[in-house]
Amino acid sequence: MLYIQDVLELWIEVQSKYLYLEPIFNFEDINKNLAIEAEKFGKVNVAWIETMKFIENDPLVISI
């Protein structure tokens, strides 16, 4: 149970950082000026969306 709690706490932390950064990297000017960082965020963005879709399709915590 502690492992599950740790994972959920990490997800909450990642989600809060994601919600902070996501609108920033939606600006074209920032993507041009911070091309490397924008590319890295894009990769994380794809991984985050895929993970959340997986979880949405199978919300049982035990299988995750």
PDB file of N, CA, C, O and CB in Angstrom:
ATOM      1  N   MET A   1       0.806  -1.194   0.000  1.00  0.00           N
ATOM      2  CA  MET A   1       0.000   0.000   0.000  1.00  0.00           C
ATOM      3  C   MET A   1       0.858   1.271   0.000  1.00  0.00           C
ATOM      4  O   MET A   1       0.488   2.276  -0.607  1.00  0.00           O
ATOM      5  CB  MET A   1      -0.921  -0.009   1.194  1.00  0.00           C
ATOM      6  N   LEU A   2       1.987   1.217   0.676  1.00  0.00           N
ATOM      7  CA  LEU A   2       2.856   2.395   0.696  1.00  0.00           C
ATOM      8  C   LEU A   2       3.399   2.700  -0.696  1.00  0.00           C
ATOM      9  O   LEU A   2       3.553   3.862  -1.070  1.00  0.00           O
ATOM     10  CB  LEU A   2       4.016   2.188   1.677  1.00  0.00           C
ATOM     11  N   TYR A   3       3.687   1.643  -1.460  1.00  0.00           N
ATOM     12  CA  TYR A   3       4.184   1.834  -2.822  1.00  0.00           C
ATOM     13  C   TYR A   3       3.132   2.564  -3.665  1.00  0.00           C
ATOM     14  O   TYR A   3       3.452   3.498  -4.400  1.00  0.00           O
ATOM     15  CB  TYR A   3       4.550   0.470  -3.468  1.00  0.00           C
ATOM     16  N   ILE A   4       1.880   2.127  -3.549  1.00  0.00           N
ATOM     17  CA  ILE A   4       0.798   2.764  -4.300  1.00  0.00           C
ATOM     18  C   ILE A   4       0.660   4.227  -3.886  1.00  0.00           C
ATOM     19  O   ILE A   4       0.479   5.104  -4.731  1.00  0.00           O
ATOM     20  CB  ILE A   4      -0.535   2.013  -4.079  1.00  0.00           C
ATOM     21  N   GLN A   5       0.744   4.480  -2.603  1.00  0.00           N
ATOM     22  CA  GLN A   5       0.657   5.864  -2.119  1.00  0.00           C
ATOM     23  C   GLN A   5       1.807   6.701  -2.669  1.00  0.00           C
ATOM     24  O   GLN A   5       1.601   7.846  -3.071  1.00  0.00           O
ATOM     25  CB  GLN A   5       0.664   5.901  -0.577  1.00  0.00           C
ATOM     26  N   ASP A   6       3.008   6.143  -2.691  1.00  0.00           N
ATOM     27  CA  ASP A   6       4.166   6.862  -3.239  1.00  0.00           C
ATOM     28  C   ASP A   6       3.962   7.197  -4.716  1.00  0.00           C
ATOM     29  O   ASP A   6       4.257   8.308  -5.158  1.00  0.00           O
ATOM     30  CB  ASP A   6       5.447   6.027  -3.063  1.00  0.00           C
ATOM     31  N   VAL A   7       3.457   6.230  -5.467  1.00  0.00           N
ATOM     32  CA  VAL A   7       3.224   6.449  -6.898  1.00  0.00           C
ATOM     33  C   VAL A   7       2.186   7.544  -7.101  1.00  0.00           C
ATOM     34  O   VAL A   7       2.374   8.434  -7.931  1.00  0.00           O
ATOM     35  CB  VAL A   7       2.766   5.143  -7.586  1.00  0.00           C
ATOM     36  N   LEU A   8       1.101   7.483  -6.355  1.00  0.00           N
ATOM     37  CA  LEU A   8       0.059   8.499  -6.499  1.00  0.00           C
ATOM     38  C   LEU A   8       0.566   9.887  -6.114  1.00  0.00           C
ATOM     39  O   LEU A   8       0.212  10.874  -6.759  1.00  0.00           O
ATOM     40  CB  LEU A   8      -1.150   8.136  -5.647  1.00  0.00           C
ATOM     41  N   GLU A   9       1.379   9.968  -5.084  1.00  0.00           N
ATOM     42  CA  GLU A   9       1.950  11.260  -4.693  1.00  0.00           C
ATOM     43  C   GLU A   9       2.876  11.802  -5.776  1.00  0.00           C
ATOM     44  O   GLU A   9       2.887  13.004  -6.041  1.00  0.00           O
ATOM     45  CB  GLU A   9       2.712  11.130  -3.369  1.00  0.00           C
ATOM     46  N   LEU A  10       3.651  10.922  -6.402  1.00  0.00           N
ATOM     47  CA  LEU A  10       4.522  11.358  -7.502  1.00  0.00           C
ATOM     48  C   LEU A  10       3.701  11.836  -8.693  1.00  0.00           C
ATOM     49  O   LEU A  10       4.052  12.827  -9.333  1.00  0.00           O
ATOM     50  CB  LEU A  10       5.458  10.216  -7.933  1.00  0.00           C
ATOM     51  N   TRP A  11       2.624  11.145  -8.990  1.00  0.00           N
ATOM     52  CA  TRP A  11       1.757  11.566 -10.094  1.00  0.00           C
ATOM     53  C   TRP A  11       1.195  12.949  -9.828  1.00  0.00           C
ATOM     54  O   TRP A  11       1.128  13.779 -10.735  1.00  0.00           O
ATOM     55  CB  TRP A  11       0.614  10.562 -10.304  1.00  0.00           C
ATOM     56  N   ILE A  12       0.796  13.200  -8.612  1.00  0.00           N
ATOM     57  CA  ILE A  12       0.260  14.518  -8.256  1.00  0.00           C
ATOM     58  C   ILE A  12       1.331  15.588  -8.428  1.00  0.00           C
ATOM     59  O   ILE A  12       1.052  16.681  -8.921  1.00  0.00           O
ATOM     60  CB  ILE A  12      -0.268  14.521  -6.805  1.00  0.00           C
ATOM     61  N   GLU A  13       2.547  15.271  -8.023  1.00  0.00           N
ATOM     62  CA  GLU A  13       3.650  16.226  -8.172  1.00  0.00           C
ATOM     63  C   GLU A  13       3.946  16.494  -9.648  1.00  0.00           C
ATOM     64  O   GLU A  13       4.124  17.642 -10.056  1.00  0.00           O
ATOM     65  CB  GLU A  13       4.916  15.701  -7.465  1.00  0.00           C
ATOM     66  N   VAL A  14       3.997  15.434 -10.435  1.00  0.00           N
ATOM     67  CA  VAL A  14       4.252  15.588 -11.876  1.00  0.00           C
ATOM     68  C   VAL A  14       3.123  16.373 -12.522  1.00  0.00           C
ATOM     69  O   VAL A  14       3.362  17.253 -13.349  1.00  0.00           O
ATOM     70  CB  VAL A  14       4.406  14.205 -12.564  1.00  0.00           C
ATOM     71  N   GLN A  15       1.888  16.053 -12.142  1.00  0.00           N
ATOM     72  CA  GLN A  15       0.749  16.752 -12.725  1.00  0.00           C
ATOM     73  C   GLN A  15       0.778  18.246 -12.418  1.00  0.00           C
ATOM     74  O   GLN A  15       0.465  19.059 -13.287  1.00  0.00           O
ATOM     75  CB  GLN A  15      -0.546  16.147 -12.218  1.00  0.00           C
ATOM     76  N   SER A  16       1.145  18.614 -11.211  1.00  0.00           N
ATOM     77  CA  SER A  16       1.188  20.044 -10.870  1.00  0.00           C
ATOM     78  C   SER A  16       2.260  20.761 -11.682  1.00  0.00           C
ATOM     79  O   SER A  16       2.050  21.890 -12.125  1.00  0.00           O
ATOM     80  CB  SER A  16       1.451  20.235  -9.361  1.00  0.00           C
ATOM     81  N   LYS A  17       3.403  20.118 -11.881  1.00  0.00           N
ATOM     82  CA  LYS A  17       4.461  20.726 -12.695  1.00  0.00           C
ATOM     83  C   LYS A  17       4.061  20.771 -14.163  1.00  0.00           C
ATOM     84  O   LYS A  17       4.341  21.738 -14.871  1.00  0.00           O
ATOM     85  CB  LYS A  17       5.777  19.953 -12.533  1.00  0.00           C
ATOM     86  N   TYR A  18       3.402  19.704 -14.605  1.00  0.00           N
ATOM     87  CA  TYR A  18       2.928  19.653 -15.982  1.00  0.00           C
ATOM     88  C   TYR A  18       1.922  20.775 -16.245  1.00  0.00           C
ATOM     89  O   TYR A  18       2.009  21.469 -17.258  1.00  0.00           O
ATOM     90  CB  TYR A  18       2.294  18.281 -16.282  1.00  0.00           C
ATOM     91  N   LEU A  19       0.976  20.947 -15.335  1.00  0.00           N
ATOM     92  CA  LEU A  19      -0.041  21.992 -15.502  1.00  0.00           C
ATOM     93  C   LEU A  19       0.570  23.386 -15.503  1.00  0.00           C
ATOM     94  O   LEU A  19       0.021  24.304 -16.112  1.00  0.00           O
ATOM     95  CB  LEU A  19      -1.084  21.892 -14.397  1.00  0.00           C
ATOM     96  N   TYR A  20       1.693  23.548 -14.832  1.00  0.00           N
ATOM     97  CA  TYR A  20       2.389  24.832 -14.827  1.00  0.00           C
ATOM     98  C   TYR A  20       3.104  25.058 -16.162  1.00  0.00           C
ATOM     99  O   TYR A  20       3.053  26.155 -16.719  1.00  0.00           O
ATOM    100  CB  TYR A  20       3.397  24.895 -13.659  1.00  0.00           C
ATOM    101  N   LEU A  21       3.763  24.029 -16.667  1.00  0.00           N
ATOM    102  CA  LEU A  21       4.592  24.180 -17.865  1.00  0.00           C
ATOM    103  C   LEU A  21       3.816  24.098 -19.182  1.00  0.00           C
ATOM    104  O   LEU A  21       4.198  24.732 -20.166  1.00  0.00           O
ATOM    105  CB  LEU A  21       5.657  23.132 -17.862  1.00  0.00           C
ATOM    106  N   GLU A  22       2.748  23.336 -19.206  1.00  0.00           N
ATOM    107  CA  GLU A  22       2.029  23.086 -20.447  1.00  0.00           C
ATOM    108  C   GLU A  22       1.581  24.365 -21.148  1.00  0.00           C
ATOM    109  O   GLU A  22       1.813  24.490 -22.350  1.00  0.00           O
ATOM    110  CB  GLU A  22       0.834  22.222 -20.171  1.00  0.00           C
ATOM    111  N   PRO A  23       0.959  25.314 -20.470  1.00  0.00           N
ATOM    112  CA  PRO A  23       0.564  26.535 -21.188  1.00  0.00           C
ATOM    113  C   PRO A  23       1.759  27.378 -21.636  1.00  0.00           C
ATOM    114  O   PRO A  23       1.674  28.090 -22.636  1.00  0.00           O
ATOM    115  CB  PRO A  23      -0.340  27.377 -20.310  1.00  0.00           C
ATOM    116  N   ILE A  24       2.849  27.302 -20.916  1.00  0.00           N
ATOM    117  CA  ILE A  24       4.050  28.055 -21.301  1.00  0.00           C
ATOM    118  C   ILE A  24       4.561  27.579 -22.649  1.00  0.00           C
ATOM    119  O   ILE A  24       4.886  28.388 -23.519  1.00  0.00           O
ATOM    120  CB  ILE A  24       5.154  27.911 -20.234  1.00  0.00           C
ATOM    121  N   PHE A  25       4.630  26.256 -22.822  1.00  0.00           N
ATOM    122  CA  PHE A  25       5.168  25.708 -24.061  1.00  0.00           C
ATOM    123  C   PHE A  25       4.149  25.688 -25.194  1.00  0.00           C
ATOM    124  O   PHE A  25       4.449  25.186 -26.277  1.00  0.00           O
ATOM    125  CB  PHE A  25       5.677  24.318 -23.820  1.00  0.00           C
ATOM    126  N   ASN A  26       2.976  26.212 -24.972  1.00  0.00           N
ATOM    127  CA  ASN A  26       2.007  26.374 -26.057  1.00  0.00           C
ATOM    128  C   ASN A  26       2.225  27.672 -26.828  1.00  0.00           C
ATOM    129  O   ASN A  26       1.652  27.861 -27.901  1.00  0.00           O
ATOM    130  CB  ASN A  26       0.590  26.338 -25.502  1.00  0.00           C
ATOM    131  N   PHE A  27       3.054  28.568 -26.284  1.00  0.00           N
ATOM    132  CA  PHE A  27       3.363  29.815 -26.966  1.00  0.00           C
ATOM    133  C   PHE A  27       4.450  29.589 -28.010  1.00  0.00           C
ATOM    134  O   PHE A  27       5.505  29.027 -27.717  1.00  0.00           O
ATOM    135  CB  PHE A  27       3.800  30.890 -25.958  1.00  0.00           C
ATOM    136  N   GLU A  28       4.173  30.036 -29.232  1.00  0.00           N
ATOM    137  CA  GLU A  28       5.105  29.842 -30.330  1.00  0.00           C
ATOM    138  C   GLU A  28       6.448  30.531 -30.080  1.00  0.00           C
ATOM    139  O   GLU A  28       7.501  29.978 -30.397  1.00  0.00           O
ATOM    140  CB  GLU A  28       4.496  30.353 -31.615  1.00  0.00           C
ATOM    141  N   ASP A  29       6.409  31.736 -29.515  1.00  0.00           N
ATOM    142  CA  ASP A  29       7.652  32.477 -29.265  1.00  0.00           C
ATOM    143  C   ASP A  29       8.565  31.718 -28.309  1.00  0.00           C
ATOM    144  O   ASP A  29       9.781  31.677 -28.498  1.00  0.00           O
ATOM    145  CB  ASP A  29       7.341  33.867 -28.696  1.00  0.00           C
ATOM    146  N   ILE A  30       7.981  31.131 -27.304  1.00  0.00           N
ATOM    147  CA  ILE A  30       8.788  30.376 -26.333  1.00  0.00           C
ATOM    148  C   ILE A  30       9.376  29.147 -27.005  1.00  0.00           C
ATOM    149  O   ILE A  30      10.541  28.816 -26.781  1.00  0.00           O
ATOM    150  CB  ILE A  30       7.939  29.964 -25.099  1.00  0.00           C
ATOM    151  N   ASN A  31       8.583  28.466 -27.827  1.00  0.00           N
ATOM    152  CA  ASN A  31       9.092  27.290 -28.529  1.00  0.00           C
ATOM    153  C   ASN A  31      10.272  27.642 -29.431  1.00  0.00           C
ATOM    154  O   ASN A  31      11.201  26.848 -29.577  1.00  0.00           O
ATOM    155  CB  ASN A  31       7.981  26.645 -29.354  1.00  0.00           C
ATOM    156  N   LYS A  32      10.241  28.830 -30.036  1.00  0.00           N
ATOM    157  CA  LYS A  32      11.343  29.256 -30.895  1.00  0.00           C
ATOM    158  C   LYS A  32      12.585  29.589 -30.063  1.00  0.00           C
ATOM    159  O   LYS A  32      13.702  29.214 -30.420  1.00  0.00           O
ATOM    160  CB  LYS A  32      10.925  30.475 -31.739  1.00  0.00           C
ATOM    161  N   ASN A  33      12.375  30.289 -28.963  1.00  0.00           N
ATOM    162  CA  ASN A  33      13.508  30.721 -28.138  1.00  0.00           C
ATOM    163  C   ASN A  33      14.094  29.602 -27.284  1.00  0.00           C
ATOM    164  O   ASN A  33      15.282  29.613 -26.961  1.00  0.00           O
ATOM    165  CB  ASN A  33      13.082  31.853 -27.245  1.00  0.00           C
ATOM    166  N   LEU A  34      13.270  28.656 -26.929  1.00  0.00           N
ATOM    167  CA  LEU A  34      13.727  27.534 -26.100  1.00  0.00           C
ATOM    168  C   LEU A  34      13.481  26.225 -26.839  1.00  0.00           C
ATOM    169  O   LEU A  34      12.785  25.337 -26.346  1.00  0.00           O
ATOM    170  CB  LEU A  34      13.003  27.526 -24.720  1.00  0.00           C
ATOM    171  N   ALA A  35      14.056  26.124 -28.016  1.00  0.00           N
ATOM    172  CA  ALA A  35      13.776  24.991 -28.901  1.00  0.00           C
ATOM    173  C   ALA A  35      14.122  23.646 -28.261  1.00  0.00           C
ATOM    174  O   ALA A  35      13.342  22.698 -28.360  1.00  0.00           O
ATOM    175  CB  ALA A  35      14.547  25.148 -30.197  1.00  0.00           C
ATOM    176  N   ILE A  36      15.263  23.554 -27.617  1.00  0.00           N
ATOM    177  CA  ILE A  36      15.680  22.288 -27.005  1.00  0.00           C
ATOM    178  C   ILE A  36      14.744  21.909 -25.862  1.00  0.00           C
ATOM    179  O   ILE A  36      14.317  20.761 -25.746  1.00  0.00           O
ATOM    180  CB  ILE A  36      17.132  22.384 -26.493  1.00  0.00           C
ATOM    181  N   GLU A  37      14.435  22.886 -25.026  1.00  0.00           N
ATOM    182  CA  GLU A  37      13.537  22.635 -23.900  1.00  0.00           C
ATOM    183  C   GLU A  37      12.134  22.293 -24.385  1.00  0.00           C
ATOM    184  O   GLU A  37      11.473  21.422 -23.821  1.00  0.00           O
ATOM    185  CB  GLU A  37      13.490  23.852 -22.972  1.00  0.00           C
ATOM    186  N   ALA A  38      11.680  22.978 -25.428  1.00  0.00           N
ATOM    187  CA  ALA A  38      10.354  22.710 -25.985  1.00  0.00           C
ATOM    188  C   ALA A  38      10.289  21.296 -26.558  1.00  0.00           C
ATOM    189  O   ALA A  38       9.275  20.611 -26.419  1.00  0.00           O
ATOM    190  CB  ALA A  38      10.006  23.743 -27.074  1.00  0.00           C
ATOM    191  N   GLU A  39      11.359  20.868 -27.193  1.00  0.00           N
ATOM    192  CA  GLU A  39      11.411  19.502 -27.731  1.00  0.00           C
ATOM    193  C   GLU A  39      11.358  18.480 -26.594  1.00  0.00           C
ATOM    194  O   GLU A  39      10.641  17.483 -26.683  1.00  0.00           O
ATOM    195  CB  GLU A  39      12.695  19.296 -28.577  1.00  0.00           C
ATOM    196  N   LYS A  40      12.111  18.729 -25.536  1.00  0.00           N
ATOM    197  CA  LYS A  40      12.087  17.829 -24.376  1.00  0.00           C
ATOM    198  C   LYS A  40      10.699  17.788 -23.753  1.00  0.00           C
ATOM    199  O   LYS A  40      10.198  16.719 -23.403  1.00  0.00           O
ATOM    200  CB  LYS A  40      13.125  18.270 -23.326  1.00  0.00           C
ATOM    201  N   PHE A  41      10.078  18.960 -23.616  1.00  0.00           N
ATOM    202  CA  PHE A  41       8.734  18.998 -23.046  1.00  0.00           C
ATOM    203  C   PHE A  41       7.756  18.255 -23.951  1.00  0.00           C
ATOM    204  O   PHE A  41       6.858  17.569 -23.462  1.00  0.00           O
ATOM    205  CB  PHE A  41       8.272  20.454 -22.837  1.00  0.00           C
ATOM    206  N   GLY A  42       7.921  18.384 -25.242  1.00  0.00           N
ATOM    207  CA  GLY A  42       7.052  17.674 -26.183  1.00  0.00           C
ATOM    208  C   GLY A  42       7.110  16.170 -25.989  1.00  0.00           C
ATOM    209  O   GLY A  42       6.085  15.492 -26.056  1.00  0.00           O
ATOM    210  N   LYS A  43       8.306  15.645 -25.749  1.00  0.00           N
ATOM    211  CA  LYS A  43       8.458  14.207 -25.501  1.00  0.00           C
ATOM    212  C   LYS A  43       7.783  13.811 -24.193  1.00  0.00           C
ATOM    213  O   LYS A  43       7.100  12.790 -24.120  1.00  0.00           O
ATOM    214  CB  LYS A  43       9.950  13.817 -25.466  1.00  0.00           C
ATOM    215  N   VAL A  44       7.979  14.622 -23.171  1.00  0.00           N
ATOM    216  CA  VAL A  44       7.335  14.347 -21.880  1.00  0.00           C
ATOM    217  C   VAL A  44       5.819  14.454 -22.028  1.00  0.00           C
ATOM    218  O   VAL A  44       5.076  13.660 -21.452  1.00  0.00           O
ATOM    219  CB  VAL A  44       7.846  15.330 -20.784  1.00  0.00           C
ATOM    220  N   ASN A  45       5.370  15.428 -22.796  1.00  0.00           N
ATOM    221  CA  ASN A  45       3.946  15.632 -23.020  1.00  0.00           C
ATOM    222  C   ASN A  45       3.309  14.389 -23.646  1.00  0.00           C
ATOM    223  O   ASN A  45       2.252  13.941 -23.201  1.00  0.00           O
ATOM    224  CB  ASN A  45       3.717  16.857 -23.917  1.00  0.00           C
ATOM    225  N   VAL A  46       3.944  13.840 -24.664  1.00  0.00           N
ATOM    226  CA  VAL A  46       3.422  12.632 -25.315  1.00  0.00           C
ATOM    227  C   VAL A  46       3.384  11.476 -24.317  1.00  0.00           C
ATOM    228  O   VAL A  46       2.388  10.756 -24.244  1.00  0.00           O
ATOM    229  CB  VAL A  46       4.288  12.253 -26.550  1.00  0.00           C
ATOM    230  N   ALA A  47       4.443  11.296 -23.559  1.00  0.00           N
ATOM    231  CA  ALA A  47       4.493  10.214 -22.573  1.00  0.00           C
ATOM    232  C   ALA A  47       3.419  10.394 -21.508  1.00  0.00           C
ATOM    233  O   ALA A  47       2.773   9.424 -21.110  1.00  0.00           O
ATOM    234  CB  ALA A  47       5.878  10.151 -21.916  1.00  0.00           C
ATOM    235  N   TRP A  48       3.225  11.617 -21.046  1.00  0.00           N
ATOM    236  CA  TRP A  48       2.218  11.894 -20.012  1.00  0.00           C
ATOM    237  C   TRP A  48       0.810  11.586 -20.533  1.00  0.00           C
ATOM    238  O   TRP A  48       0.012  10.952 -19.843  1.00  0.00           O
ATOM    239  CB  TRP A  48       2.305  13.373 -19.551  1.00  0.00           C
ATOM    240  N   ILE A  49       0.517  12.036 -21.744  1.00  0.00           N
ATOM    241  CA  ILE A  49      -0.805  11.801 -22.324  1.00  0.00           C
ATOM    242  C   ILE A  49      -1.053  10.306 -22.517  1.00  0.00           C
ATOM    243  O   ILE A  49      -2.139   9.814 -22.209  1.00  0.00           O
ATOM    244  CB  ILE A  49      -0.943  12.542 -23.667  1.00  0.00           C
ATOM    245  N   GLU A  50      -0.058   9.583 -23.021  1.00  0.00           N
ATOM    246  CA  GLU A  50      -0.208   8.137 -23.205  1.00  0.00           C
ATOM    247  C   GLU A  50      -0.430   7.433 -21.864  1.00  0.00           C
ATOM    248  O   GLU A  50      -1.258   6.527 -21.763  1.00  0.00           O
ATOM    249  CB  GLU A  50       1.031   7.556 -23.909  1.00  0.00           C
ATOM    250  N   THR A  51       0.306   7.848 -20.848  1.00  0.00           N
ATOM    251  CA  THR A  51       0.154   7.247 -19.523  1.00  0.00           C
ATOM    252  C   THR A  51      -1.236   7.522 -18.967  1.00  0.00           C
ATOM    253  O   THR A  51      -1.880   6.619 -18.432  1.00  0.00           O
ATOM    254  CB  THR A  51       1.226   7.781 -18.561  1.00  0.00           C
ATOM    255  N   MET A  52      -1.698   8.747 -19.088  1.00  0.00           N
ATOM    256  CA  MET A  52      -3.017   9.086 -18.556  1.00  0.00           C
ATOM    257  C   MET A  52      -4.136   8.372 -19.321  1.00  0.00           C
ATOM    258  O   MET A  52      -5.144   7.999 -18.720  1.00  0.00           O
ATOM    259  CB  MET A  52      -3.230  10.599 -18.610  1.00  0.00           C
ATOM    260  N   LYS A  53      -3.979   8.177 -20.627  1.00  0.00           N
ATOM    261  CA  LYS A  53      -4.968   7.422 -21.400  1.00  0.00           C
ATOM    262  C   LYS A  53      -5.002   5.967 -20.950  1.00  0.00           C
ATOM    263  O   LYS A  53      -6.074   5.373 -20.829  1.00  0.00           O
ATOM    264  CB  LYS A  53      -4.658   7.506 -22.904  1.00  0.00           C
ATOM    265  N   PHE A  54      -3.827   5.395 -20.704  1.00  0.00           N
ATOM    266  CA  PHE A  54      -3.746   4.022 -20.217  1.00  0.00           C
ATOM    267  C   PHE A  54      -4.465   3.893 -18.887  1.00  0.00           C
ATOM    268  O   PHE A  54      -5.225   2.948 -18.673  1.00  0.00           O
ATOM    269  CB  PHE A  54      -2.283   3.579 -20.078  1.00  0.00           C
ATOM    270  N   ILE A  55      -4.228   4.831 -18.006  1.00  0.00           N
ATOM    271  CA  ILE A  55      -4.846   4.805 -16.685  1.00  0.00           C
ATOM    272  C   ILE A  55      -6.361   5.016 -16.795  1.00  0.00           C
ATOM    273  O   ILE A  55      -7.134   4.381 -16.079  1.00  0.00           O
ATOM    274  CB  ILE A  55      -4.217   5.884 -15.776  1.00  0.00           C
ATOM    275  N   GLU A  56      -6.770   5.897 -17.682  1.00  0.00           N
ATOM    276  CA  GLU A  56      -8.200   6.141 -17.863  1.00  0.00           C
ATOM    277  C   GLU A  56      -8.912   4.877 -18.353  1.00  0.00           C
ATOM    278  O   GLU A  56     -10.040   4.596 -17.947  1.00  0.00           O
ATOM    279  CB  GLU A  56      -8.424   7.296 -18.855  1.00  0.00           C
ATOM    280  N   ASN A  57      -8.247   4.120 -19.226  1.00  0.00           N
ATOM    281  CA  ASN A  57      -8.847   2.904 -19.765  1.00  0.00           C
ATOM    282  C   ASN A  57      -8.879   1.768 -18.740  1.00  0.00           C
ATOM    283  O   ASN A  57      -9.719   0.874 -18.841  1.00  0.00           O
ATOM    284  CB  ASN A  57      -8.087   2.459 -21.001  1.00  0.00           C
ATOM    285  N   ASP A  58      -7.986   1.789 -17.768  1.00  0.00           N
ATOM    286  CA  ASP A  58      -7.924   0.742 -16.749  1.00  0.00           C
ATOM    287  C   ASP A  58      -7.647   1.390 -15.395  1.00  0.00           C
ATOM    288  O   ASP A  58      -6.514   1.360 -14.915  1.00  0.00           O
ATOM    289  CB  ASP A  58      -6.828  -0.320 -17.094  1.00  0.00           C
ATOM    290  N   PRO A  59      -8.676   1.977 -14.776  1.00  0.00           N
ATOM    291  CA  PRO A  59      -8.455   2.772 -13.560  1.00  0.00           C
ATOM    292  C   PRO A  59      -8.235   1.962 -12.286  1.00  0.00           C
ATOM    293  O   PRO A  59      -8.100   2.550 -11.213  1.00  0.00           O
ATOM    294  CB  PRO A  59      -9.612   3.671 -13.353  1.00  0.00           C
ATOM    295  N   LEU A  60      -8.196   0.637 -12.368  1.00  0.00           N
ATOM    296  CA  LEU A  60      -7.978  -0.154 -11.168  1.00  0.00           C
ATOM    297  C   LEU A  60      -6.527  -0.033 -10.718  1.00  0.00           C
ATOM    298  O   LEU A  60      -5.608  -0.366 -11.467  1.00  0.00           O
ATOM    299  CB  LEU A  60      -8.347  -1.627 -11.416  1.00  0.00           C
ATOM    300  N   VAL A  61      -6.329   0.429  -9.529  1.00  0.00           N
ATOM    301  CA  VAL A  61      -4.988   0.727  -9.055  1.00  0.00           C
ATOM    302  C   VAL A  61      -4.103  -0.525  -8.988  1.00  0.00           C
ATOM    303  O   VAL A  61      -2.889  -0.424  -9.164  1.00  0.00           O
ATOM    304  CB  VAL A  61      -5.062   1.380  -7.689  1.00  0.00           C
ATOM    305  N   ILE A  62      -4.671  -1.663  -8.747  1.00  0.00           N
ATOM    306  CA  ILE A  62      -3.884  -2.890  -8.627  1.00  0.00           C
ATOM    307  C   ILE A  62      -3.251  -3.264  -9.964  1.00  0.00           C
ATOM    308  O   ILE A  62      -2.095  -3.686  -9.995  1.00  0.00           O
ATOM    309  CB  ILE A  62      -4.761  -4.041  -8.117  1.00  0.00           C
ATOM    310  N   SER A  63      -3.976  -3.121 -11.057  1.00  0.00           N
ATOM    311  CA  SER A  63      -3.416  -3.485 -12.372  1.00  0.00           C
ATOM    312  C   SER A  63      -2.358  -2.486 -12.837  1.00  0.00           C
ATOM    313  O   SER A  63      -1.477  -2.836 -13.622  1.00  0.00           O
ATOM    314  CB  SER A  63      -4.533  -3.575 -13.417  1.00  0.00           C
ATOM    315  N   ILE A  64      -2.440  -1.274 -12.370  1.00  0.00           N
ATOM    316  CA  ILE A  64      -1.454  -0.260 -12.764  1.00  0.00           C
ATOM    317  C   ILE A  64      -0.208  -0.478 -11.962  1.00  0.00           C
ATOM    318  O   ILE A  64       0.766   0.259 -12.122  1.00  0.00           O
ATOM    319  CB  ILE A  64      -1.991   1.180 -12.559  1.00  0.00           C
TER     320      ILE A  64
END
